[in-house]
């Protein structure tokens, strides 16, 4: 039959397993978040704009297309 000692140990084991799963889940979430942060850090942006006249994407202040009327 169940005694107080057996119930105590059963609850203790269940709590230990539950906390172990919580710790594993927290580590998994931290790993995913760190990976996403590292991916965002490694991406470098490029400042560019699309020319309204020719549609070419260029860097700088004016269109780099020599045949474009908007670059003059």
N, CA, C, O and CB atoms as a CASP TS submission, in Angstrom:
PFRMAT TS
TARGET T0000
AUTHOR 0000-0000-0000
METHOD Language model
MODEL 1
PARENT N/A
ATOM      1  N   UNK     1       0.827  -1.186   0.000  1.00  0.00           N
ATOM      2  CA  UNK     1       0.000   0.000   0.000  1.00  0.00           C
ATOM      3  C   UNK     1       0.873   1.252   0.000  1.00  0.00           C
ATOM      4  O   UNK     1       2.087   1.201   0.195  1.00  0.00           O
ATOM      5  CB  UNK     1      -0.942  -0.003   1.207  1.00  0.00           C
ATOM      6  N   UNK     2       0.203   2.370  -0.226  1.00  0.00           N
ATOM      7  CA  UNK     2       0.913   3.641  -0.232  1.00  0.00           C
ATOM      8  C   UNK     2       1.078   4.147   1.193  1.00  0.00           C
ATOM      9  O   UNK     2       0.133   4.196   1.981  1.00  0.00           O
ATOM     10  CB  UNK     2       0.170   4.680  -1.092  1.00  0.00           C
ATOM     11  N   UNK     3       2.282   4.510   1.483  1.00  0.00           N
ATOM     12  CA  UNK     3       2.546   5.100   2.786  1.00  0.00           C
ATOM     13  C   UNK     3       2.970   6.546   2.585  1.00  0.00           C
ATOM     14  O   UNK     3       3.169   6.989   1.454  1.00  0.00           O
ATOM     15  CB  UNK     3       3.635   4.300   3.557  1.00  0.00           C
ATOM     16  N   UNK     4       3.105   7.269   3.662  1.00  0.00           N
ATOM     17  CA  UNK     4       3.511   8.679   3.601  1.00  0.00           C
ATOM     18  C   UNK     4       4.888   8.801   2.958  1.00  0.00           C
ATOM     19  O   UNK     4       5.118   9.719   2.170  1.00  0.00           O
ATOM     20  CB  UNK     4       3.521   9.311   5.016  1.00  0.00           C
ATOM     21  N   UNK     5       5.791   7.907   3.275  1.00  0.00           N
ATOM     22  CA  UNK     5       7.138   7.946   2.718  1.00  0.00           C
ATOM     23  C   UNK     5       7.133   7.747   1.199  1.00  0.00           C
ATOM     24  O   UNK     5       7.833   8.456   0.476  1.00  0.00           O
ATOM     25  CB  UNK     5       8.004   6.882   3.378  1.00  0.00           C
ATOM     26  N   UNK     6       6.343   6.781   0.719  1.00  0.00           N
ATOM     27  CA  UNK     6       6.269   6.527  -0.717  1.00  0.00           C
ATOM     28  C   UNK     6       5.644   7.713  -1.456  1.00  0.00           C
ATOM     29  O   UNK     6       6.113   8.083  -2.531  1.00  0.00           O
ATOM     30  CB  UNK     6       5.464   5.249  -0.989  1.00  0.00           C
ATOM     31  N   UNK     7       4.613   8.298  -0.903  1.00  0.00           N
ATOM     32  CA  UNK     7       3.980   9.463  -1.517  1.00  0.00           C
ATOM     33  C   UNK     7       4.960  10.626  -1.567  1.00  0.00           C
ATOM     34  O   UNK     7       5.045  11.329  -2.575  1.00  0.00           O
ATOM     35  CB  UNK     7       2.708   9.864  -0.745  1.00  0.00           C
ATOM     36  N   UNK     8       5.704  10.832  -0.474  1.00  0.00           N
ATOM     37  CA  UNK     8       6.702  11.905  -0.433  1.00  0.00           C
ATOM     38  C   UNK     8       7.740  11.720  -1.531  1.00  0.00           C
ATOM     39  O   UNK     8       8.041  12.672  -2.252  1.00  0.00           O
ATOM     40  CB  UNK     8       7.390  11.950   0.941  1.00  0.00           C
ATOM     41  N   UNK     9       8.292  10.524  -1.677  1.00  0.00           N
ATOM     42  CA  UNK     9       9.314  10.273  -2.698  1.00  0.00           C
ATOM     43  C   UNK     9       8.744  10.373  -4.113  1.00  0.00           C
ATOM     44  O   UNK     9       9.424  10.840  -5.027  1.00  0.00           O
ATOM     45  CB  UNK     9       9.936   8.896  -2.489  1.00  0.00           C
ATOM     46  N   UNK    10       7.512   9.940  -4.290  1.00  0.00           N
ATOM     47  CA  UNK    10       6.875  10.059  -5.593  1.00  0.00           C
ATOM     48  C   UNK    10       6.728  11.525  -5.994  1.00  0.00           C
ATOM     49  O   UNK    10       7.039  11.890  -7.128  1.00  0.00           O
ATOM     50  CB  UNK    10       5.506   9.371  -5.582  1.00  0.00           C
ATOM     51  N   UNK    11       6.262  12.363  -5.080  1.00  0.00           N
ATOM     52  CA  UNK    11       6.134  13.795  -5.349  1.00  0.00           C
ATOM     53  C   UNK    11       7.497  14.416  -5.607  1.00  0.00           C
ATOM     54  O   UNK    11       7.634  15.254  -6.499  1.00  0.00           O
ATOM     55  CB  UNK    11       5.442  14.506  -4.178  1.00  0.00           C
ATOM     56  N   UNK    12       8.502  14.023  -4.846  1.00  0.00           N
ATOM     57  CA  UNK    12       9.855  14.545  -5.021  1.00  0.00           C
ATOM     58  C   UNK    12      10.410  14.179  -6.399  1.00  0.00           C
ATOM     59  O   UNK    12      11.025  15.019  -7.056  1.00  0.00           O
ATOM     60  CB  UNK    12      10.780  14.009  -3.919  1.00  0.00           C
ATOM     61  N   UNK    13      10.207  12.975  -6.832  1.00  0.00           N
ATOM     62  CA  UNK    13      10.682  12.536  -8.157  1.00  0.00           C
ATOM     63  C   UNK    13       9.933  13.276  -9.263  1.00  0.00           C
ATOM     64  O   UNK    13      10.547  13.713 -10.237  1.00  0.00           O
ATOM     65  CB  UNK    13      10.503  11.001  -8.325  1.00  0.00           C
ATOM     66  N   UNK    14       8.615  13.421  -9.125  1.00  0.00           N
ATOM     67  CA  UNK    14       7.829  14.141 -10.129  1.00  0.00           C
ATOM     68  C   UNK    14       8.269  15.603 -10.237  1.00  0.00           C
ATOM     69  O   UNK    14       8.370  16.137 -11.341  1.00  0.00           O
ATOM     70  CB  UNK    14       6.335  14.066  -9.787  1.00  0.00           C
ATOM     71  N   UNK    15       8.526  16.240  -9.120  1.00  0.00           N
ATOM     72  CA  UNK    15       8.999  17.626  -9.145  1.00  0.00           C
ATOM     73  C   UNK    15      10.379  17.731  -9.804  1.00  0.00           C
ATOM     74  O   UNK    15      10.630  18.663 -10.568  1.00  0.00           O
ATOM     75  CB  UNK    15       9.054  18.194  -7.717  1.00  0.00           C
ATOM     76  N   UNK    16      11.261  16.791  -9.514  1.00  0.00           N
ATOM     77  CA  UNK    16      12.594  16.808 -10.113  1.00  0.00           C
ATOM     78  C   UNK    16      12.513  16.658 -11.627  1.00  0.00           C
ATOM     79  O   UNK    16      13.206  17.372 -12.352  1.00  0.00           O
ATOM     80  CB  UNK    16      13.463  15.693  -9.521  1.00  0.00           C
ATOM     81  N   UNK    17      11.681  15.748 -12.115  1.00  0.00           N
ATOM     82  CA  UNK    17      11.523  15.553 -13.554  1.00  0.00           C
ATOM     83  C   UNK    17      10.908  16.794 -14.186  1.00  0.00           C
ATOM     84  O   UNK    17      11.333  17.209 -15.264  1.00  0.00           O
ATOM     85  CB  UNK    17      10.653  14.314 -13.846  1.00  0.00           C
ATOM     86  N   UNK    18       9.916  17.391 -13.534  1.00  0.00           N
ATOM     87  CA  UNK    18       9.265  18.580 -14.057  1.00  0.00           C
ATOM     88  C   UNK    18      10.250  19.736 -14.184  1.00  0.00           C
ATOM     89  O   UNK    18      10.285  20.405 -15.217  1.00  0.00           O
ATOM     90  CB  UNK    18       8.098  18.979 -13.165  1.00  0.00           C
ATOM     91  N   UNK    19      11.060  19.984 -13.138  1.00  0.00           N
ATOM     92  CA  UNK    19      12.051  21.058 -13.194  1.00  0.00           C
ATOM     93  C   UNK    19      13.136  20.767 -14.231  1.00  0.00           C
ATOM     94  O   UNK    19      13.653  21.688 -14.865  1.00  0.00           O
ATOM     95  CB  UNK    19      12.685  21.262 -11.818  1.00  0.00           C
ATOM     96  N   UNK    20      13.477  19.507 -14.403  1.00  0.00           N
ATOM     97  CA  UNK    20      14.477  19.157 -15.404  1.00  0.00           C
ATOM     98  C   UNK    20      13.960  19.524 -16.804  1.00  0.00           C
ATOM     99  O   UNK    20      14.713  20.071 -17.610  1.00  0.00           O
ATOM    100  CB  UNK    20      14.825  17.643 -15.324  1.00  0.00           C
ATOM    101  N   UNK    21      12.700  19.233 -17.100  1.00  0.00           N
ATOM    102  CA  UNK    21      12.133  19.597 -18.395  1.00  0.00           C
ATOM    103  C   UNK    21      12.050  21.113 -18.561  1.00  0.00           C
ATOM    104  O   UNK    21      12.251  21.625 -19.662  1.00  0.00           O
ATOM    105  CB  UNK    21      10.747  18.975 -18.559  1.00  0.00           C
ATOM    106  N   UNK    22      11.758  21.835 -17.482  1.00  0.00           N
ATOM    107  CA  UNK    22      11.731  23.291 -17.563  1.00  0.00           C
ATOM    108  C   UNK    22      13.109  23.844 -17.901  1.00  0.00           C
ATOM    109  O   UNK    22      13.224  24.772 -18.702  1.00  0.00           O
ATOM    110  CB  UNK    22      11.230  23.888 -16.249  1.00  0.00           C
ATOM    111  N   UNK    23      14.151  23.288 -17.300  1.00  0.00           N
ATOM    112  CA  UNK    23      15.516  23.744 -17.553  1.00  0.00           C
ATOM    113  C   UNK    23      15.915  23.453 -18.997  1.00  0.00           C
ATOM    114  O   UNK    23      16.528  24.293 -19.656  1.00  0.00           O
ATOM    115  CB  UNK    23      16.503  23.072 -16.579  1.00  0.00           C
ATOM    116  N   UNK    24      15.567  22.261 -19.489  1.00  0.00           N
ATOM    117  CA  UNK    24      15.892  21.901 -20.872  1.00  0.00           C
ATOM    118  C   UNK    24      15.177  22.831 -21.841  1.00  0.00           C
ATOM    119  O   UNK    24      15.780  23.283 -22.814  1.00  0.00           O
ATOM    120  CB  UNK    24      15.510  20.434 -21.161  1.00  0.00           C
ATOM    121  N   UNK    25      13.913  23.125 -21.596  1.00  0.00           N
ATOM    122  CA  UNK    25      13.157  24.015 -22.477  1.00  0.00           C
ATOM    123  C   UNK    25      13.739  25.427 -22.463  1.00  0.00           C
ATOM    124  O   UNK    25      13.814  26.079 -23.504  1.00  0.00           O
ATOM    125  CB  UNK    25      11.680  24.049 -22.061  1.00  0.00           C
ATOM    126  N   UNK    26      14.148  25.899 -21.292  1.00  0.00           N
ATOM    127  CA  UNK    26      14.735  27.234 -21.190  1.00  0.00           C
ATOM    128  C   UNK    26      16.053  27.312 -21.959  1.00  0.00           C
ATOM    129  O   UNK    26      16.321  28.310 -22.627  1.00  0.00           O
ATOM    130  CB  UNK    26      14.958  27.609 -19.717  1.00  0.00           C
ATOM    131  N   UNK    27      16.871  26.274 -21.870  1.00  0.00           N
ATOM    132  CA  UNK    27      18.127  26.252 -22.619  1.00  0.00           C
ATOM    133  C   UNK    27      17.866  26.247 -24.119  1.00  0.00           C
ATOM    134  O   UNK    27      18.571  26.913 -24.878  1.00  0.00           O
ATOM    135  CB  UNK    27      18.964  25.029 -22.226  1.00  0.00           C
ATOM    136  N   UNK    28      16.869  25.508 -24.540  1.00  0.00           N
ATOM    137  CA  UNK    28      16.535  25.441 -25.968  1.00  0.00           C
ATOM    138  C   UNK    28      16.091  26.817 -26.468  1.00  0.00           C
ATOM    139  O   UNK    28      16.513  27.249 -27.540  1.00  0.00           O
ATOM    140  CB  UNK    28      15.421  24.387 -26.223  1.00  0.00           C
ATOM    141  N   UNK    29      15.246  27.505 -25.704  1.00  0.00           N
ATOM    142  CA  UNK    29      14.792  28.838 -26.100  1.00  0.00           C
ATOM    143  C   UNK    29      15.951  29.826 -26.143  1.00  0.00           C
ATOM    144  O   UNK    29      16.030  30.646 -27.058  1.00  0.00           O
ATOM    145  CB  UNK    29      13.713  29.339 -25.141  1.00  0.00           C
ATOM    146  N   UNK    30      16.853  29.758 -25.161  1.00  0.00           N
ATOM    147  CA  UNK    30      18.014  30.646 -25.153  1.00  0.00           C
ATOM    148  C   UNK    30      18.906  30.379 -26.349  1.00  0.00           C
ATOM    149  O   UNK    30      19.447  31.314 -26.941  1.00  0.00           O
ATOM    150  CB  UNK    30      18.808  30.481 -23.860  1.00  0.00           C
ATOM    151  N   UNK    31      19.065  29.127 -26.708  1.00  0.00           N
ATOM    152  CA  UNK    31      19.887  28.774 -27.865  1.00  0.00           C
ATOM    153  C   UNK    31      19.279  29.332 -29.151  1.00  0.00           C
ATOM    154  O   UNK    31      19.997  29.864 -29.998  1.00  0.00           O
ATOM    155  CB  UNK    31      20.042  27.247 -27.970  1.00  0.00           C
ATOM    156  N   UNK    32      17.967  29.212 -29.298  1.00  0.00           N
ATOM    157  CA  UNK    32      17.291  29.726 -30.489  1.00  0.00           C
ATOM    158  C   UNK    32      17.400  31.243 -30.544  1.00  0.00           C
ATOM    159  O   UNK    32      17.666  31.806 -31.606  1.00  0.00           O
ATOM    160  CB  UNK    32      15.811  29.295 -30.506  1.00  0.00           C
ATOM    161  N   UNK    33      17.197  31.914 -29.406  1.00  0.00           N
ATOM    162  CA  UNK    33      17.285  33.373 -29.371  1.00  0.00           C
ATOM    163  C   UNK    33      18.699  33.848 -29.691  1.00  0.00           C
ATOM    164  O   UNK    33      18.867  34.828 -30.416  1.00  0.00           O
ATOM    165  CB  UNK    33      16.850  33.900 -28.001  1.00  0.00           C
ATOM    166  N   UNK    34      19.718  33.173 -29.164  1.00  0.00           N
ATOM    167  CA  UNK    34      21.100  33.567 -29.443  1.00  0.00           C
ATOM    168  C   UNK    34      21.432  33.370 -30.913  1.00  0.00           C
ATOM    169  O   UNK    34      22.144  34.182 -31.505  1.00  0.00           O
ATOM    170  CB  UNK    34      22.076  32.766 -28.572  1.00  0.00           C
ATOM    171  N   UNK    35      20.924  32.305 -31.501  1.00  0.00           N
ATOM    172  CA  UNK    35      21.184  32.057 -32.922  1.00  0.00           C
ATOM    173  C   UNK    35      20.544  33.143 -33.770  1.00  0.00           C
ATOM    174  O   UNK    35      21.151  33.611 -34.734  1.00  0.00           O
ATOM    175  CB  UNK    35      20.657  30.669 -33.343  1.00  0.00           C
ATOM    176  N   UNK    36      19.322  33.554 -33.427  1.00  0.00           N
ATOM    177  CA  UNK    36      18.642  34.608 -34.179  1.00  0.00           C
ATOM    178  C   UNK    36      19.377  35.935 -34.028  1.00  0.00           C
ATOM    179  O   UNK    36      19.484  36.694 -34.992  1.00  0.00           O
ATOM    180  CB  UNK    36      17.186  34.751 -33.710  1.00  0.00           C
ATOM    181  N   UNK    37      19.883  36.224 -32.834  1.00  0.00           N
ATOM    182  CA  UNK    37      20.637  37.461 -32.633  1.00  0.00           C
ATOM    183  C   UNK    37      21.918  37.445 -33.453  1.00  0.00           C
ATOM    184  O   UNK    37      22.282  38.457 -34.052  1.00  0.00           O
ATOM    185  CB  UNK    37      20.962  37.662 -31.145  1.00  0.00           C
ATOM    186  N   UNK    38      22.605  36.307 -33.488  1.00  0.00           N
ATOM    187  CA  UNK    38      23.836  36.209 -34.262  1.00  0.00           C
ATOM    188  C   UNK    38      23.555  36.338 -35.754  1.00  0.00           C
ATOM    189  O   UNK    38      24.347  36.938 -36.481  1.00  0.00           O
ATOM    190  CB  UNK    38      24.543  34.886 -33.971  1.00  0.00           C
ATOM    191  N   UNK    39      22.446  35.786 -36.215  1.00  0.00           N
ATOM    192  CA  UNK    39      22.082  35.916 -37.625  1.00  0.00           C
ATOM    193  C   UNK    39      21.813  37.373 -37.984  1.00  0.00           C
ATOM    194  O   UNK    39      22.194  37.828 -39.062  1.00  0.00           O
ATOM    195  CB  UNK    39      20.850  35.057 -37.944  1.00  0.00           C
ATOM    196  N   UNK    40      21.156  38.107 -37.081  1.00  0.00           N
ATOM    197  CA  UNK    40      20.861  39.509 -37.340  1.00  0.00           C
ATOM    198  C   UNK    40      22.128  40.358 -37.315  1.00  0.00           C
ATOM    199  O   UNK    40      22.235  41.330 -38.063  1.00  0.00           O
ATOM    200  CB  UNK    40      19.860  40.034 -36.320  1.00  0.00           C
ATOM    201  N   UNK    41      23.082  40.002 -36.468  1.00  0.00           N
ATOM    202  CA  UNK    41      24.330  40.756 -36.389  1.00  0.00           C
ATOM    203  C   UNK    41      25.154  40.549 -37.651  1.00  0.00           C
ATOM    204  O   UNK    41      25.797  41.482 -38.131  1.00  0.00           O
ATOM    205  CB  UNK    41      25.138  40.340 -35.149  1.00  0.00           C
ATOM    206  N   UNK    42      25.140  39.345 -38.187  1.00  0.00           N
ATOM    207  CA  UNK    42      25.946  39.034 -39.362  1.00  0.00           C
ATOM    208  C   UNK    42      25.405  39.648 -40.643  1.00  0.00           C
ATOM    209  O   UNK    42      26.144  39.766 -41.621  1.00  0.00           O
ATOM    210  CB  UNK    42      26.043  37.553 -39.526  1.00  0.00           C
ATOM    211  N   UNK    43      24.154  40.039 -40.666  1.00  0.00           N
ATOM    212  CA  UNK    43      23.582  40.648 -41.859  1.00  0.00           C
ATOM    213  C   UNK    43      23.956  42.123 -41.875  1.00  0.00           C
ATOM    214  O   UNK    43      23.699  42.856 -40.919  1.00  0.00           O
ATOM    215  CB  UNK    43      22.035  40.461 -41.904  1.00  0.00           C
ATOM    216  N   UNK    44      24.558  42.539 -42.963  1.00  0.00           N
ATOM    217  CA  UNK    44      24.921  43.940 -43.098  1.00  0.00           C
ATOM    218  C   UNK    44      24.014  44.574 -44.135  1.00  0.00           C
ATOM    219  O   UNK    44      23.789  44.018 -45.211  1.00  0.00           O
ATOM    220  CB  UNK    44      26.414  44.102 -43.489  1.00  0.00           C
ATOM    221  N   UNK    45      23.504  45.728 -43.802  1.00  0.00           N
ATOM    222  CA  UNK    45      22.607  46.413 -44.704  1.00  0.00           C
ATOM    223  C   UNK    45      23.368  47.252 -45.711  1.00  0.00           C
ATOM    224  O   UNK    45      24.507  47.654 -45.476  1.00  0.00           O
ATOM    225  CB  UNK    45      21.647  47.273 -43.928  1.00  0.00           C
ATOM    226  N   UNK    46      22.736  47.504 -46.809  1.00  0.00           N
ATOM    227  CA  UNK    46      23.300  48.330 -47.856  1.00  0.00           C
ATOM    228  C   UNK    46      22.302  49.438 -48.130  1.00  0.00           C
ATOM    229  O   UNK    46      21.146  49.172 -48.460  1.00  0.00           O
ATOM    230  CB  UNK    46      23.615  47.502 -49.147  1.00  0.00           C
ATOM    231  N   UNK    47      22.748  50.687 -47.994  1.00  0.00           N
ATOM    232  CA  UNK    47      21.868  51.805 -48.264  1.00  0.00           C
ATOM    233  C   UNK    47      21.777  51.996 -49.769  1.00  0.00           C
ATOM    234  O   UNK    47      22.775  52.289 -50.428  1.00  0.00           O
ATOM    235  CB  UNK    47      22.369  53.094 -47.566  1.00  0.00           C
ATOM    236  N   UNK    48      20.597  51.833 -50.301  1.00  0.00           N
ATOM    237  CA  UNK    48      20.381  51.969 -51.732  1.00  0.00           C
ATOM    238  C   UNK    48      19.015  52.596 -51.957  1.00  0.00           C
ATOM    239  O   UNK    48      18.152  52.588 -51.079  1.00  0.00           O
ATOM    240  CB  UNK    48      20.493  50.596 -52.454  1.00  0.00           C
ATOM    241  N   UNK    49      18.843  53.132 -53.144  1.00  0.00           N
ATOM    242  CA  UNK    49      17.554  53.687 -53.518  1.00  0.00           C
ATOM    243  C   UNK    49      17.246  53.289 -54.950  1.00  0.00           C
ATOM    244  O   UNK    49      18.143  52.984 -55.737  1.00  0.00           O
ATOM    245  CB  UNK    49      17.537  55.227 -53.356  1.00  0.00           C
ATOM    246  N   UNK    50      15.984  53.298 -55.264  1.00  0.00           N
ATOM    247  CA  UNK    50      15.545  52.939 -56.612  1.00  0.00           C
ATOM    248  C   UNK    50      15.268  54.228 -57.385  1.00  0.00           C
ATOM    249  O   UNK    50      14.514  55.090 -56.934  1.00  0.00           O
ATOM    250  CB  UNK    50      14.272  52.019 -56.573  1.00  0.00           C
ATOM    251  N   UNK    51      15.878  54.338 -58.528  1.00  0.00           N
ATOM    252  CA  UNK    51      15.706  55.515 -59.371  1.00  0.00           C
ATOM    253  C   UNK    51      14.270  55.541 -59.906  1.00  0.00           C
ATOM    254  O   UNK    51      13.761  54.532 -60.394  1.00  0.00           O
ATOM    255  CB  UNK    51      16.738  55.518 -60.542  1.00  0.00           C
ATOM    256  N   UNK    52      13.634  56.696 -59.809  1.00  0.00           N
ATOM    257  CA  UNK    52      12.254  56.838 -60.281  1.00  0.00           C
ATOM    258  C   UNK    52      12.174  56.808 -61.802  1.00  0.00           C
ATOM    259  O   UNK    52      11.138  56.443 -62.358  1.00  0.00           O
ATOM    260  CB  UNK    52      11.648  58.136 -59.759  1.00  0.00           C
ATOM    261  N   UNK    53      13.251  57.185 -62.479  1.00  0.00           N
ATOM    262  CA  UNK    53      13.232  57.292 -63.930  1.00  0.00           C
ATOM    263  C   UNK    53      13.491  55.937 -64.589  1.00  0.00           C
ATOM    264  O   UNK    53      12.692  55.475 -65.404  1.00  0.00           O
ATOM    265  CB  UNK    53      14.268  58.310 -64.397  1.00  0.00           C
ATOM    266  N   UNK    54      14.631  55.291 -64.225  1.00  0.00           N
ATOM    267  CA  UNK    54      15.004  54.054 -64.917  1.00  0.00           C
ATOM    268  C   UNK    54      14.719  52.790 -64.108  1.00  0.00           C
ATOM    269  O   UNK    54      14.674  51.699 -64.676  1.00  0.00           O
ATOM    270  CB  UNK    54      16.461  54.095 -65.267  1.00  0.00           C
ATOM    271  N   UNK    55      14.530  52.912 -62.820  1.00  0.00           N
ATOM    272  CA  UNK    55      14.231  51.758 -61.985  1.00  0.00           C
ATOM    273  C   UNK    55      15.459  51.008 -61.496  1.00  0.00           C
ATOM    274  O   UNK    55      15.314  49.951 -60.881  1.00  0.00           O
ATOM    275  CB  UNK    55      13.361  50.827 -62.730  1.00  0.00           C
ATOM    276  N   UNK    56      16.649  51.507 -61.744  1.00  0.00           N
ATOM    277  CA  UNK    56      17.888  50.860 -61.313  1.00  0.00           C
ATOM    278  C   UNK    56      18.145  51.177 -59.844  1.00  0.00           C
ATOM    279  O   UNK    56      17.963  52.310 -59.399  1.00  0.00           O
ATOM    280  CB  UNK    56      19.086  51.318 -62.188  1.00  0.00           C
ATOM    281  N   UNK    57      18.565  50.173 -59.108  1.00  0.00           N
ATOM    282  CA  UNK    57      18.927  50.374 -57.706  1.00  0.00           C
ATOM    283  C   UNK    57      20.364  50.861 -57.664  1.00  0.00           C
ATOM    284  O   UNK    57      21.245  50.256 -58.273  1.00  0.00           O
ATOM    285  CB  UNK    57      18.751  49.059 -56.868  1.00  0.00           C
ATOM    286  N   UNK    58      20.605  51.957 -56.946  1.00  0.00           N
ATOM    287  CA  UNK    58      21.934  52.556 -56.883  1.00  0.00           C
ATOM    288  C   UNK    58      22.257  52.951 -55.457  1.00  0.00           C
ATOM    289  O   UNK    58      21.367  53.137 -54.627  1.00  0.00           O
ATOM    290  CB  UNK    58      22.032  53.774 -57.811  1.00  0.00           C
ATOM    291  N   UNK    59      23.544  53.074 -55.190  1.00  0.00           N
ATOM    292  CA  UNK    59      24.007  53.591 -53.908  1.00  0.00           C
ATOM    293  C   UNK    59      24.443  55.029 -54.123  1.00  0.00           C
ATOM    294  O   UNK    59      24.699  55.448 -55.252  1.00  0.00           O
ATOM    295  CB  UNK    59      25.173  52.722 -53.320  1.00  0.00           C
ATOM    296  N   UNK    60      24.526  55.770 -53.054  1.00  0.00           N
ATOM    297  CA  UNK    60      24.956  57.153 -53.169  1.00  0.00           C
ATOM    298  C   UNK    60      23.770  58.092 -53.270  1.00  0.00           C
ATOM    299  O   UNK    60      22.653  57.749 -52.883  1.00  0.00           O
ATOM    300  CB  UNK    60      25.861  57.327 -54.371  1.00  0.00           C
ATOM    301  N   UNK    61      24.026  59.286 -53.797  1.00  0.00           N
ATOM    302  CA  UNK    61      23.002  60.328 -53.846  1.00  0.00           C
ATOM    303  C   UNK    61      22.273  60.402 -55.183  1.00  0.00           C
ATOM    304  O   UNK    61      21.159  60.921 -55.243  1.00  0.00           O
ATOM    305  CB  UNK    61      23.624  61.657 -53.550  1.00  0.00           C
ATOM    306  N   UNK    62      22.877  59.894 -56.253  1.00  0.00           N
ATOM    307  CA  UNK    62      22.235  59.977 -57.563  1.00  0.00           C
ATOM    308  C   UNK    62      22.314  58.627 -58.261  1.00  0.00           C
ATOM    309  O   UNK    62      23.037  57.733 -57.821  1.00  0.00           O
ATOM    310  CB  UNK    62      22.891  61.075 -58.431  1.00  0.00           C
ATOM    311  N   UNK    63      21.586  58.489 -59.324  1.00  0.00           N
ATOM    312  CA  UNK    63      21.519  57.247 -60.088  1.00  0.00           C
ATOM    313  C   UNK    63      22.865  56.990 -60.770  1.00  0.00           C
ATOM    314  O   UNK    63      23.462  57.912 -61.326  1.00  0.00           O
ATOM    315  CB  UNK    63      20.375  57.307 -61.138  1.00  0.00           C
ATOM    316  N   UNK    64      23.339  55.760 -60.731  1.00  0.00           N
ATOM    317  CA  UNK    64      24.620  55.399 -61.338  1.00  0.00           C
ATOM    318  C   UNK    64      24.494  54.949 -62.792  1.00  0.00           C
ATOM    319  O   UNK    64      25.505  54.649 -63.427  1.00  0.00           O
ATOM    320  CB  UNK    64      25.269  54.309 -60.535  1.00  0.00           C
ATOM    321  N   UNK    65      23.285  54.894 -63.328  1.00  0.00           N
ATOM    322  CA  UNK    65      23.056  54.486 -64.703  1.00  0.00           C
ATOM    323  C   UNK    65      23.413  55.646 -65.629  1.00  0.00           C
ATOM    324  O   UNK    65      22.808  56.715 -65.546  1.00  0.00           O
ATOM    325  CB  UNK    65      21.582  54.037 -64.914  1.00  0.00           C
ATOM    326  N   UNK    66      24.387  55.443 -66.507  1.00  0.00           N
ATOM    327  CA  UNK    66      24.848  56.511 -67.378  1.00  0.00           C
ATOM    328  C   UNK    66      23.818  56.897 -68.434  1.00  0.00           C
ATOM    329  O   UNK    66      23.852  58.014 -68.950  1.00  0.00           O
ATOM    330  CB  UNK    66      26.128  56.104 -68.047  1.00  0.00           C
ATOM    331  N   UNK    67      22.923  56.005 -68.754  1.00  0.00           N
ATOM    332  CA  UNK    67      21.907  56.272 -69.772  1.00  0.00           C
ATOM    333  C   UNK    67      20.622  56.853 -69.167  1.00  0.00           C
ATOM    334  O   UNK    67      19.685  57.180 -69.895  1.00  0.00           O
ATOM    335  CB  UNK    67      21.586  54.988 -70.532  1.00  0.00           C
ATOM    336  N   UNK    68      20.581  56.978 -67.861  1.00  0.00           N
ATOM    337  CA  UNK    68      19.384  57.458 -67.189  1.00  0.00           C
ATOM    338  C   UNK    68      19.325  58.988 -67.265  1.00  0.00           C
ATOM    339  O   UNK    68      20.346  59.660 -67.116  1.00  0.00           O
ATOM    340  CB  UNK    68      19.357  56.979 -65.715  1.00  0.00           C
ATOM    341  N   UNK    69      18.146  59.524 -67.492  1.00  0.00           N
ATOM    342  CA  UNK    69      17.963  60.978 -67.544  1.00  0.00           C
ATOM    343  C   UNK    69      18.002  61.600 -66.150  1.00  0.00           C
ATOM    344  O   UNK    69      18.290  62.788 -66.001  1.00  0.00           O
ATOM    345  CB  UNK    69      16.637  61.321 -68.229  1.00  0.00           C
ATOM    346  N   UNK    70      17.711  60.796 -65.134  1.00  0.00           N
ATOM    347  CA  UNK    70      17.689  61.320 -63.761  1.00  0.00           C
ATOM    348  C   UNK    70      19.075  61.438 -63.156  1.00  0.00           C
ATOM    349  O   UNK    70      19.222  62.060 -62.104  1.00  0.00           O
ATOM    350  CB  UNK    70      16.838  60.437 -62.885  1.00  0.00           C
ATOM    351  N   UNK    71      20.101  60.864 -63.782  1.00  0.00           N
ATOM    352  CA  UNK    71      21.445  60.916 -63.206  1.00  0.00           C
ATOM    353  C   UNK    71      22.162  62.211 -63.539  1.00  0.00           C
ATOM    354  O   UNK    71      23.230  62.484 -62.992  1.00  0.00           O
ATOM    355  CB  UNK    71      22.266  59.743 -63.692  1.00  0.00           C
ATOM    356  N   UNK    72      21.600  63.000 -64.413  1.00  0.00           N
ATOM    357  CA  UNK    72      22.272  64.247 -64.833  1.00  0.00           C
ATOM    358  C   UNK    72      21.886  65.404 -63.996  1.00  0.00           C
ATOM    359  O   UNK    72      22.363  66.516 -64.221  1.00  0.00           O
ATOM    360  CB  UNK    72      21.972  64.562 -66.258  1.00  0.00           C
TER
END
